Amino acid sequence: CDYNSHLRQSRNCYLNALGIKSEDCLYTYWTVENKDVMDSIFINYSTLQYEGRHLNYCYNGIMLEECNNSTDCYFSCQLRGCDHCLFCSNLANKSYYLWNKPCTKEEFEAAKNKILCGSWQQFMQAKEEFEKMKQQAVRRFTYLLKCENSTGDHLLSCKNCLDTFEGLNCEDCYHLTSFGNCKDVYNVYSAGWEPCE
């Protein structure tokens, strides 16, 4: 791993910051147990992601934001348990959706292949459409998943965590940013990963 900062137990990673147990990652920030992730931020337990933000347990995605347990999804946000979605938002447990409407496998593949044909111009046009779609989508006030009695934003599986941001698997913590696997920790940046108390 060359030219990294705060990187632990990883391999073949280049220009990343704050990561653990990741492999073949480029230009990322805050990654936990990922493989083949590029140009992304706050990605956990995911594989084959490009330009992702705040993802957990996702596979093979491009331009995803705040998604969980999603596979083969592109230019979409706030998906949970979805697969084969393109330009979608706020869906749960859906397959083969295009612009938040059901489609056939053939329609999905045709739309995906048109956008991901290798043309930079097509990609940038899709990115612009995605930005417009996000502006019209209903957004969560905060992003707390599987959390109990916790405040902050972008938390996963936390209990009794107050004024905390960008963390996972923690309990009884206060005023933390970028943390994981902590218990009874206060006023810290980048704590945990290997469990800390």
MDAnalysis code that builds the backbone (N, CA, C; Angstrom):
import MDAnalysis as mda
import numpy as np

u = mda.Universe.empty(591, n_residues=197, atom_resindex=np.repeat(np.arange(197), 3), trajectory=True)
u.add_TopologyAttr("name", ["N", "CA", "C"] * 197)
u.add_TopologyAttr("resid", np.arange(1, 198))
u.add_TopologyAttr("resname", ["CYS", "ASP", "TYR", "ASN", "SER", "HIS", "LEU", "ARG", "GLN", "SER", "ARG", "ASN", "CYS", "TYR", "LEU", "ASN", "ALA", "LEU", "GLY", "ILE", "LYS", "SER", "GLU", "ASP", "CYS", "LEU", "TYR", "THR", "TYR", "TRP", "THR", "VAL", "GLU", "ASN", "LYS", "ASP", "VAL", "MET", "ASP", "SER", "ILE", "PHE", "ILE", "ASN", "TYR", "SER", "THR", "LEU", "GLN", "TYR", "GLU", "GLY", "ARG", "HIS", "LEU", "ASN", "TYR", "CYS", "TYR", "ASN", "GLY", "ILE", "MET", "LEU", "GLU", "GLU", "CYS", "ASN", "ASN", "SER", "THR", "ASP", "CYS", "TYR", "PHE", "SER", "CYS", "GLN", "LEU", "ARG", "GLY", "CYS", "ASP", "HIS", "CYS", "LEU", "PHE", "CYS", "SER", "ASN", "LEU", "ALA", "ASN", "LYS", "SER", "TYR", "TYR", "LEU", "TRP", "ASN", "LYS", "PRO", "CYS", "THR", "LYS", "GLU", "GLU", "PHE", "GLU", "ALA", "ALA", "LYS", "ASN", "LYS", "ILE", "LEU", "CYS", "GLY", "SER", "TRP", "GLN", "GLN", "PHE", "MET", "GLN", "ALA", "LYS", "GLU", "GLU", "PHE", "GLU", "LYS", "MET", "LYS", "GLN", "GLN", "ALA", "VAL", "ARG", "ARG", "PHE", "THR", "TYR", "LEU", "LEU", "LYS", "CYS", "GLU", "ASN", "SER", "THR", "GLY", "ASP", "HIS", "LEU", "LEU", "SER", "CYS", "LYS", "ASN", "CYS", "LEU", "ASP", "THR", "PHE", "GLU", "GLY", "LEU", "ASN", "CYS", "GLU", "ASP", "CYS", "TYR", "HIS", "LEU", "THR", "SER", "PHE", "GLY", "ASN", "CYS", "LYS", "ASP", "VAL", "TYR", "ASN", "VAL", "TYR", "SER", "ALA", "GLY", "TRP", "GLU", "PRO", "CYS", "GLU"])
u.atoms.positions = np.array([
    [0.854, -1.191, 0.000],
    [0.000, 0.000, 0.000],
    [0.892, 1.243, 0.000],
    [0.789, 2.046, -1.029],
    [1.611, 3.248, -1.150],
    [0.784, 4.510, -0.987],
    [1.383, 5.484, -0.319],
    [0.805, 6.825, -0.188],
    [-0.584, 6.801, 0.442],
    [-0.693, 6.213, 1.601],
    [-1.951, 6.132, 2.333],
    [-1.780, 6.772, 3.704],
    [-2.908, 7.084, 4.333],
    [-2.886, 7.648, 5.673],
    [-3.964, 6.963, 6.509],
    [-3.625, 6.586, 7.721],
    [-4.571, 5.894, 8.601],
    [-5.116, 4.621, 7.943],
    [-4.262, 3.858, 7.328],
    [-4.691, 2.619, 6.675],
    [-4.161, 1.442, 7.484],
    [-5.026, 0.475, 7.763],
    [-4.645, -0.663, 8.582],
    [-5.051, -1.970, 7.904],
    [-4.263, -2.982, 8.053],
    [-4.563, -4.342, 7.609],
    [-5.141, -4.379, 6.186],
    [-4.492, -3.723, 5.260],
    [-4.984, -3.645, 3.881],
    [-3.876, -4.045, 2.915],
    [-4.269, -4.236, 1.642],
    [-3.253, -4.541, 0.643],
    [-3.643, -3.982, -0.718],
    [-2.629, -3.680, -1.517],
    [-2.810, -3.118, -2.862],
    [-3.708, -1.885, -2.861],
    [-3.484, -0.992, -1.939],
    [-4.280, 0.235, -1.861],
    [-3.373, 1.427, -2.158],
    [-3.933, 2.446, -2.809],
    [-3.149, 3.604, -3.224],
    [-3.928, 4.886, -2.976],
    [-3.301, 5.836, -2.310],
    [-3.880, 7.149, -2.012],
    [-5.250, 7.060, -1.344],
    [-5.297, 6.372, -0.222],
    [-6.511, 6.255, 0.581],
    [-6.255, 6.862, 1.954],
    [-7.313, 7.241, 2.621],
    [-7.189, 7.750, 3.984],
    [-8.253, 7.101, 4.854],
    [-7.853, 6.713, 6.031],
    [-8.736, 6.138, 7.033],
    [-9.465, 4.894, 6.507],
    [-8.774, 3.782, 6.517],
    [-9.370, 2.532, 6.062],
    [-8.815, 1.347, 6.814],
    [-9.575, 0.258, 6.803],
    [-9.129, -0.971, 7.450],
    [-9.619, -2.179, 6.661],
    [-8.770, -3.178, 6.584],
    [-9.089, -4.453, 5.946],
    [-9.670, -4.258, 4.554],
    [-9.036, -3.430, 3.754],
    [-9.491, -3.194, 2.383],
    [-8.432, -3.679, 1.406],
    [-8.880, -3.981, 0.184],
    [-7.981, -4.505, -0.822],
    [-8.298, -3.896, -2.181],
    [-7.250, -3.561, -2.914],
    [-7.390, -3.000, -4.260],
    [-8.287, -1.769, -4.282],
    [-8.037, -0.840, -3.385],
    [-8.829, 0.391, -3.313],
    [-7.973, 1.587, -3.719],
    [-8.603, 2.538, -4.417],
    [-7.911, 3.729, -4.893],
    [-8.708, 4.973, -4.540],
    [-8.030, 5.988, -4.026],
    [-8.624, 7.310, -3.804],
    [-9.904, 7.252, -2.965],
    [-9.834, 6.649, -1.798],
    [-11.007, 6.529, -0.939],
    [-10.751, 7.195, 0.405],
    [-11.832, 7.438, 1.115],
    [-11.747, 7.931, 2.490],
    [-12.750, 7.144, 3.321],
    [-12.324, 6.640, 4.452],
    [-13.153, 5.916, 5.417],
    [-13.773, 4.673, 4.785],
    [-12.966, 3.643, 4.652],
    [-13.446, 2.384, 4.092],
    [-13.188, 1.256, 5.078],
    [-14.143, 0.381, 5.226],
    [-14.033, -0.741, 6.152],
    [-14.348, -2.037, 5.407],
    [-13.379, -2.919, 5.319],
    [-13.522, -4.240, 4.703],
    [-14.150, -4.163, 3.319],
    [-13.437, -3.500, 2.399],
    [-13.900, -3.363, 1.021],
    [-12.899, -3.975, 0.063],
    [-13.367, -4.229, -1.148],
    [-12.502, -4.739, -2.210],
    [-12.895, -4.073, -3.522],
    [-11.894, -3.621, -4.255],
    [-12.115, -2.992, -5.566],
    [-13.053, -1.793, -5.480],
    [-12.662, -0.820, -4.691],
    [-13.450, 0.416, -4.528],
    [-12.580, 1.591, -4.978],
    [-13.191, 2.525, -5.727],
    [-12.432, 3.655, -6.257],
    [-13.228, 4.949, -6.152],
    [-12.531, 6.042, -5.855],
    [-13.140, 7.384, -5.794],
    [-14.393, 7.397, -4.924],
    [-14.299, 6.871, -3.726],
    [-15.475, 6.725, -2.873],
    [-15.191, 7.190, -1.451],
    [-16.283, 7.407, -0.696],
    [-16.160, 7.903, 0.667],
    [-17.200, 7.213, 1.560],
    [-16.778, 6.795, 2.745],
    [-17.627, 6.119, 3.729],
    [-18.287, 4.867, 3.153],
    [-17.459, 3.886, 2.826],
    [-17.933, 2.626, 2.248],
    [-17.577, 1.501, 3.215],
    [-18.548, 0.649, 3.526],
    [-18.338, -0.451, 4.459],
    [-18.791, -1.773, 3.856],
    [-17.934, -2.788, 3.962],
    [-18.275, -4.159, 3.568],
    [-18.832, -4.224, 2.142],
    [-18.196, -3.570, 1.211],
    [-18.692, -3.501, -0.169],
    [-17.605, -3.880, -1.168],
    [-18.032, -4.243, -2.377],
    [-17.124, -4.683, -3.430],
    [-17.539, -4.067, -4.763],
    [-16.551, -3.754, -5.589],
    [-16.762, -3.203, -6.930],
    [-17.649, -1.950, -6.895],
    [-17.127, -0.893, -6.298],
    [-17.864, 0.376, -6.209],
    [-17.040, 1.493, -6.833],
    [-17.712, 2.360, -7.578],
    [-17.068, 3.541, -8.142],
    [-17.906, 4.769, -7.804],
    [-17.273, 5.772, -7.271],
    [-17.910, 7.023, -6.852],
    [-19.118, 6.770, -5.951],
    [-18.925, 5.964, -4.935],
    [-19.976, 5.692, -3.959],
    [-19.827, 6.566, -2.724],
    [-20.954, 6.801, -2.047],
    [-20.949, 7.587, -0.815],
    [-21.894, 6.939, 0.188],
    [-21.370, 6.650, 1.364],
    [-22.177, 6.109, 2.457],
    [-22.897, 4.818, 2.038],
    [-22.118, 3.784, 1.772],
    [-22.658, 2.481, 1.364],
    [-22.303, 1.419, 2.393],
    [-23.215, 0.476, 2.570],
    [-22.988, -0.671, 3.442],
    [-23.447, -1.933, 2.720],
    [-22.578, -2.918, 2.654],
    [-22.908, -4.219, 2.068],
    [-23.442, -4.095, 0.637],
    [-22.784, -3.358, -0.210],
    [-23.209, -3.204, -1.607],
    [-22.217, -3.903, -2.532],
    [-22.721, -4.343, -3.678],
    [-21.888, -5.041, -4.650],
    [-22.144, -4.485, -6.053],
    [-21.082, -4.182, -6.751],
    [-21.122, -3.752, -8.145],
    [-22.034, -2.545, -8.369],
    [-21.558, -1.380, -7.978],
    [-22.356, -0.169, -8.151],
    [-21.528, 1.004, -8.644],
    [-22.201, 1.911, -9.312],
    [-21.587, 3.144, -9.788],
    [-22.483, 4.301, -9.391],
    [-21.896, 5.317, -8.765],
    [-22.622, 6.525, -8.359],
    [-23.808, 6.194, -7.450],
    [-23.541, 5.488, -6.368],
    [-24.577, 5.186, -5.385],
    [-24.367, 6.058, -4.154],
    [-25.466, 6.442, -3.509],
    [-25.387, 7.212, -2.275],
    [-26.369, 6.663, -1.254],
    [-25.892, 6.506, -0.035],
    [-26.706, 6.059, 1.088],
    [-27.530, 4.814, 0.747],
    [-26.843, 3.784, 0.300],
    [-27.492, 2.520, -0.063],
    [-26.989, 1.390, 0.832],
    [-27.840, 0.391, 1.019],
    [-27.508, -0.768, 1.833],
    [-27.973, -2.044, 1.154],
    [-27.140, -3.072, 1.230],
    [-27.491, -4.393, 0.702],
    [-28.024, -4.314, -0.723],
    [-27.370, -3.576, -1.577],
    [-27.831, -3.422, -2.956],
    [-26.778, -3.946, -3.924],
    [-27.250, -4.538, -5.019],
    [-26.393, -5.181, -6.004],
    [-26.748, -4.710, -7.404],
    [-25.737, -4.487, -8.220],
    [-25.924, -4.085, -9.615],
    [-26.854, -2.890, -9.751],
    [-26.585, -1.842, -8.974],
    [-27.378, -0.612, -9.029],
    [-26.468, 0.543, -9.444],
    [-27.046, 1.499, -10.162],
    [-26.262, 2.583, -10.737],
    [-27.024, 3.901, -10.633],
    [-26.299, 4.986, -10.355],
    [-26.868, 6.335, -10.320],
    [-28.149, 6.355, -9.481],
    [-28.048, 5.876, -8.260],
    [-29.220, 5.757, -7.392],
    [-28.864, 6.143, -5.966],
    [-29.889, 6.478, -5.180],
    [-29.652, 6.847, -3.787],
    [-30.731, 6.270, -2.869],
    [-30.340, 6.021, -1.654],
    [-31.198, 5.519, -0.589],
    [-31.984, 4.266, -1.000],
    [-31.240, 3.270, -1.444],
    [-31.822, 1.963, -1.768],
    [-31.508, 1.003, -0.623],
    [-32.444, 0.106, -0.341],
    [-32.242, -0.922, 0.677],
    [-32.669, -2.268, 0.109],
    [-31.742, -3.184, 0.040],
    [-32.056, -4.529, -0.412],
    [-32.509, -4.591, -1.859],
    [-31.973, -3.753, -2.705],
    [-32.387, -3.693, -4.114],
    [-31.325, -4.299, -5.019],
    [-31.763, -4.693, -6.208],
    [-30.812, -5.118, -7.225],
    [-31.312, -4.679, -8.597],
    [-30.371, -4.404, -9.463],
    [-30.660, -3.977, -10.835],
    [-31.579, -2.754, -10.877],
    [-31.082, -1.654, -10.301],
    [-31.814, -0.385, -10.310],
    [-30.949, 0.675, -10.974],
    [-31.588, 1.547, -11.743],
    [-30.893, 2.614, -12.447],
    [-31.706, 3.890, -12.322],
    [-31.085, 4.962, -11.867],
    [-31.753, 6.244, -11.624],
    [-32.960, 6.073, -10.697],
    [-32.721, 5.469, -9.547],
    [-33.797, 5.220, -8.585],
    [-33.450, 5.833, -7.231],
    [-34.497, 6.089, -6.435],
    [-34.291, 6.592, -5.078],
    [-35.382, 6.069, -4.166],
    [-35.028, 5.915, -2.893],
    [-35.978, 5.540, -1.849],
    [-36.747, 4.258, -2.157],
    [-36.053, 3.240, -2.599],
    [-36.697, 1.950, -2.851],
    [-36.194, 0.924, -1.841],
    [-37.052, -0.051, -1.547],
    [-36.664, -1.142, -0.663],
    [-37.086, -2.462, -1.287],
    [-36.155, -3.388, -1.342],
    [-36.408, -4.749, -1.814],
    [-37.060, -4.795, -3.197],
    [-36.492, -4.053, -4.135],
    [-37.004, -4.022, -5.512],
    [-35.939, -4.555, -6.461],
    [-36.405, -5.155, -7.561],
    [-35.512, -5.651, -8.611],
    [-35.972, -5.138, -9.959],
    [-35.016, -4.795, -10.775],
    [-35.264, -4.290, -12.128],
    [-36.201, -3.092, -12.111],
    [-35.619, -1.964, -11.700],
    [-36.345, -0.687, -11.684],
    [-35.527, 0.341, -12.453],
    [-36.222, 1.157, -13.223],
    [-35.626, 2.225, -14.004],
    [-36.424, 3.485, -13.746],
    [-35.782, 4.532, -13.237],
    [-36.458, 5.779, -12.853],
    [-37.613, 5.497, -11.892],
    [-37.396, 4.633, -10.925],
    [-38.368, 4.266, -9.882],
    [-39.619, 3.568, -10.425],
    [-39.508, 2.987, -11.599],
    [-40.628, 2.227, -12.180],
    [-40.135, 0.856, -12.592],
    [-40.985, -0.167, -12.428],
    [-40.560, -1.517, -12.821],
    [-40.243, -1.581, -14.316],
    [-39.278, -2.410, -14.663],
    [-38.930, -2.615, -16.068],
    [-38.538, -4.070, -16.266],
    [-38.432, -4.458, -17.504],
    [-37.998, -5.822, -17.798],
    [-36.473, -5.891, -17.710],
    [-35.965, -7.090, -17.653],
    [-34.518, -7.282, -17.626],
    [-33.882, -6.689, -18.882],
    [-34.536, -6.872, -20.018],
    [-34.017, -6.364, -21.284],
    [-33.994, -4.835, -21.305],
    [-35.044, -4.200, -20.802],
    [-35.101, -2.735, -20.751],
    [-33.999, -2.197, -19.842],
    [-33.805, -2.864, -18.713],
    [-32.766, -2.439, -17.785],
    [-31.390, -2.543, -18.429],
    [-31.095, -3.687, -19.043],
    [-29.783, -3.897, -19.653],
    [-29.531, -2.901, -20.780],
    [-30.562, -2.615, -21.577],
    [-30.403, -1.651, -22.682],
    [-30.081, -0.260, -22.143],
    [-30.795, 0.176, -21.105],
    [-30.559, 1.498, -20.516],
    [-29.175, 1.558, -19.871],
    [-28.804, 0.502, -19.154],
    [-27.494, 0.450, -18.502],
    [-26.378, 0.474, -19.536],
    [-26.499, -0.321, -20.574],
    [-25.455, -0.385, -21.601],
    [-25.313, 0.921, -22.367],
    [-26.395, 1.661, -22.502],
    [-26.330, 2.956, -23.181],
    [-25.497, 3.945, -22.366],
    [-25.706, 3.932, -21.055],
    [-24.995, 4.867, -20.177],
    [-23.553, 4.414, -19.938],
    [-23.348, 3.128, -19.722],
    [-22.027, 2.600, -19.386],
    [-21.355, 1.962, -20.606],
    [-21.379, 2.689, -21.700],
    [-20.822, 2.172, -22.955],
    [-19.342, 2.493, -23.107],
    [-18.771, 3.185, -22.130],
    [-17.369, 3.561, -22.215],
    [-17.168, 4.998, -22.668],
    [-18.246, 5.696, -22.978],
    [-18.157, 7.089, -23.400],
    [-18.159, 8.018, -22.184],
    [-17.123, 8.861, -22.096],
    [-17.054, 9.828, -21.003],
    [-18.228, 10.792, -21.085],
    [-18.597, 11.198, -22.272],
    [-19.715, 12.131, -22.464],
    [-21.022, 11.516, -21.947],
    [-21.266, 10.257, -22.258],
    [-22.484, 9.581, -21.770],
    [-22.476, 9.493, -20.245],
    [-21.298, 9.189, -19.689],
    [-21.184, 9.070, -18.244],
    [-21.474, 10.406, -17.564],
    [-20.889, 11.481, -18.081],
    [-21.099, 12.802, -17.483],
    [-22.554, 13.252, -17.628],
    [-23.178, 12.908, -18.722],
    [-24.594, 13.237, -18.908],
    [-25.445, 12.474, -17.888],
    [-25.120, 11.202, -17.658],
    [-25.839, 10.406, -16.654],
    [-25.626, 10.983, -15.267],
    [-24.419, 11.465, -15.007],
    [-24.112, 12.065, -13.711],
    [-24.956, 13.324, -13.491],
    [-25.131, 14.135, -14.517],
    [-25.979, 15.327, -14.426],
    [-27.436, 14.943, -14.150],
    [-27.915, 13.916, -14.835],
    [-29.286, 13.438, -14.605],
    [-29.458, 12.943, -13.170],
    [-28.439, 12.270, -12.670],
    [-28.482, 11.769, -11.297],
    [-28.561, 12.925, -10.302],
    [-27.778, 13.967, -10.520],
    [-27.818, 15.131, -9.629],
    [-29.202, 15.778, -9.633],
    [-29.826, 15.881, -10.790],
    [-31.181, 16.442, -10.879],
    [-32.176, 15.559, -10.138],
    [-32.041, 14.242, -10.328],
    [-32.935, 13.299, -9.665],
    [-32.814, 13.410, -8.151],
    [-31.585, 13.526, -7.640],
    [-31.373, 13.635, -6.199],
    [-32.030, 14.879, -5.611],
    [-32.017, 15.958, -6.345],
    [-32.627, 17.199, -5.864],
    [-34.131, 17.052, -5.689],
    [-34.745, 16.200, -6.480],
    [-36.191, 16.011, -6.401],
    [-36.589, 14.877, -5.463],
    [-35.624, 14.054, -5.069],
    [-35.922, 12.894, -4.214],
    [-36.165, 13.326, -2.772],
    [-37.010, 12.583, -2.094],
    [-37.227, 12.790, -0.667],
    [-35.982, 12.274, 0.056],
    [-35.445, 13.088, 0.962],
    [-34.224, 12.709, 1.665],
    [-34.498, 12.539, 3.152],
    [-33.780, 11.635, 3.775],
    [-33.870, 11.444, 5.217],
    [-33.308, 12.661, 5.941],
    [-33.839, 12.917, 7.119],
    [-33.278, 13.976, 7.963],
    [-31.892, 13.550, 8.445],
    [-31.797, 12.335, 8.947],
    [-30.517, 11.759, 9.332],
    [-30.458, 10.329, 8.832],
    [-29.285, 9.814, 8.762],
    [-29.059, 8.480, 8.242],
    [-28.603, 7.584, 9.387],
    [-29.569, 7.017, 10.101],
    [-29.295, 6.132, 11.221],
    [-29.927, 4.774, 10.924],
    [-29.123, 3.741, 10.790],
    [-29.627, 2.410, 10.477],
    [-29.313, 1.455, 11.612],
    [-30.321, 0.739, 12.060],
    [-30.172, -0.224, 13.150],
    [-29.590, 0.453, 14.385],
    [-30.040, 1.658, 14.676],
    [-29.534, 2.419, 15.819],
    [-30.616, 2.573, 16.877],
    [-30.190, 2.659, 18.127],
    [-31.103, 2.832, 19.251],
    [-30.594, 3.965, 20.142],
    [-31.479, 4.910, 20.428],
    [-31.153, 6.027, 21.310],
    [-29.841, 6.712, 20.907],
    [-29.722, 7.056, 19.620],
    [-28.496, 7.671, 19.115],
    [-28.824, 8.923, 18.312],
    [-27.919, 9.897, 18.341],
    [-28.070, 11.116, 17.549],
    [-26.791, 11.367, 16.764],
    [-26.938, 12.029, 15.648],
    [-25.822, 12.343, 14.769],
    [-26.237, 12.039, 13.346],
    [-25.313, 11.536, 12.549],
    [-25.627, 11.221, 11.160],
    [-24.678, 10.139, 10.646],
    [-25.182, 9.354, 9.727],
    [-24.460, 8.254, 9.101],
    [-23.898, 7.284, 10.133],
    [-24.825, 6.676, 10.875],
    [-24.487, 5.672, 11.882],
    [-25.107, 4.338, 11.504],
    [-24.420, 3.265, 11.801],
    [-24.897, 1.915, 11.528],
    [-24.681, 1.066, 12.773],
    [-25.745, 0.454, 13.257],
    [-25.683, -0.465, 14.402],
    [-25.041, 0.173, 15.631],
    [-25.580, 1.308, 16.052],
    [-25.068, 2.002, 17.241],
    [-26.149, 2.084, 18.305],
    [-25.733, 2.073, 19.562],
    [-26.665, 2.155, 20.680],
    [-26.148, 3.175, 21.691],
    [-27.025, 4.080, 22.101],
    [-26.689, 5.110, 23.095],
    [-25.464, 5.924, 22.677],
    [-25.429, 6.346, 21.427],
    [-24.341, 7.176, 20.920],
    [-24.911, 8.563, 20.627],
    [-24.366, 9.585, 21.262],
    [-24.894, 10.941, 21.141],
    [-23.889, 11.860, 20.472],
    [-24.392, 12.708, 19.587],
    [-23.555, 13.671, 18.869],
    [-22.389, 12.947, 18.194],
    [-22.726, 11.890, 17.427],
    [-21.723, 11.055, 16.777],
    [-21.972, 11.046, 15.267],
    [-20.895, 10.943, 14.505],
    [-20.997, 11.028, 13.051],
    [-20.057, 10.037, 12.385],
    [-20.556, 9.378, 11.352],
    [-19.762, 8.447, 10.539],
    [-19.202, 7.305, 11.382],
    [-20.100, 6.487, 11.962],
    [-19.623, 5.391, 12.792],
    [-20.454, 4.143, 12.668],
    [-19.907, 3.055, 13.187],
    [-20.633, 1.792, 13.158],
    [-20.242, 0.900, 14.326],
    [-21.209, 0.085, 14.735],
    [-21.011, -0.941, 15.764],
    [-20.460, -0.378, 17.076],
    [-21.120, 0.645, 17.611],
    [-20.637, 1.271, 18.845],
    [-21.739, 1.379, 19.888],
    [-21.321, 1.537, 21.122],
    [-22.279, 1.638, 22.221],
    [-21.762, 2.615, 23.284],
    [-22.683, 3.414, 23.800],
    [-22.387, 4.350, 24.893],
    [-21.211, 5.282, 24.563],
    [-21.321, 5.975, 23.432],
    [-20.263, 6.891, 23.008],
    [-20.825, 8.301, 22.880],
    [-19.928, 9.289, 22.972],
    [-20.354, 10.684, 22.884],
    [-19.323, 11.504, 22.114],
    [-19.794, 12.312, 21.194],
    [-18.986, 13.272, 20.452],
    [-17.820, 12.607, 19.726],
    [-18.141, 11.704, 18.791],
    [-17.135, 11.004, 18.003],
    [-17.360, 11.273, 16.521],
    [-16.302, 11.200, 15.743],
    [-16.370, 11.281, 14.285],
    [-15.451, 10.209, 13.711],
    [-15.931, 9.500, 12.720],
    [-15.166, 8.447, 12.044],
    [-14.684, 7.396, 13.041],
    [-15.577, 6.516, 13.448],
    [-15.259, 5.541, 14.482],
    [-15.941, 4.208, 14.188],
    [-15.450, 3.160, 14.814],
    [-16.049, 1.842, 14.674],
    [-15.647, 0.931, 15.810],
    [-16.572, 0.082, 16.230],
    [-16.311, -0.926, 17.261],
    [-15.811, -0.320, 18.572],
    [-16.542, 0.695, 19.054],
    [-16.148, 1.376, 20.294],
    [-17.211, 1.192, 21.379],
    [-16.771, 1.258, 22.624],
    [-17.681, 1.230, 23.755],
    [-17.152, 2.198, 24.810],
    [-18.046, 3.062, 25.296],
    [-17.678, 4.052, 26.318],
    [-16.497, 4.916, 25.876],
    [-16.597, 5.497, 24.691],
    [-15.537, 6.355, 24.167],
    [-16.106, 7.763, 24.004],
    [-15.318, 8.778, 24.344],
    [-15.797, 10.163, 24.339],
    [-14.794, 11.098, 23.663],
    [-15.310, 12.049, 22.897],
    [-14.514, 13.142, 22.322],
    [-13.314, 12.653, 21.513],
    [-13.563, 11.849, 20.483],
    [-12.468, 11.254, 19.721],
    [-12.756, 11.310, 18.226],
    [-11.693, 11.425, 17.449],
    [-11.750, 11.287, 16.000],
    [-11.008, 10.011, 15.621],
    [-11.593, 9.189, 14.752],
    [-10.966, 7.979, 14.230],
    [-10.570, 6.995, 15.328],
    [-11.566, 6.538, 16.063],
    [-11.318, 5.564, 17.133],
    [-11.841, 4.189, 16.713],
    [-11.251, 3.167, 17.287],
    [-11.789, 1.825, 17.137],
    [-11.138, 1.031, 16.038],
    [-11.952, 0.436, 15.221],
    [-11.599, -0.506, 14.155],
    [-11.184, -1.805, 14.804],
    [-10.066, -1.840, 15.468],
    [-9.874, -2.944, 16.392],
    [-10.648, -2.476, 17.612],
    [-11.498, -3.303, 18.182],
    [-12.377, -2.823, 19.253],
    [-11.625, -2.052, 20.329],
    [-12.226, -0.945, 20.755],
    [-11.604, -0.163, 21.828],
    [-12.653, 0.225, 22.854],
    [-12.219, 0.418, 24.064],
    [-13.115, 0.730, 25.162],
    [-12.504, 1.825, 26.000],
])
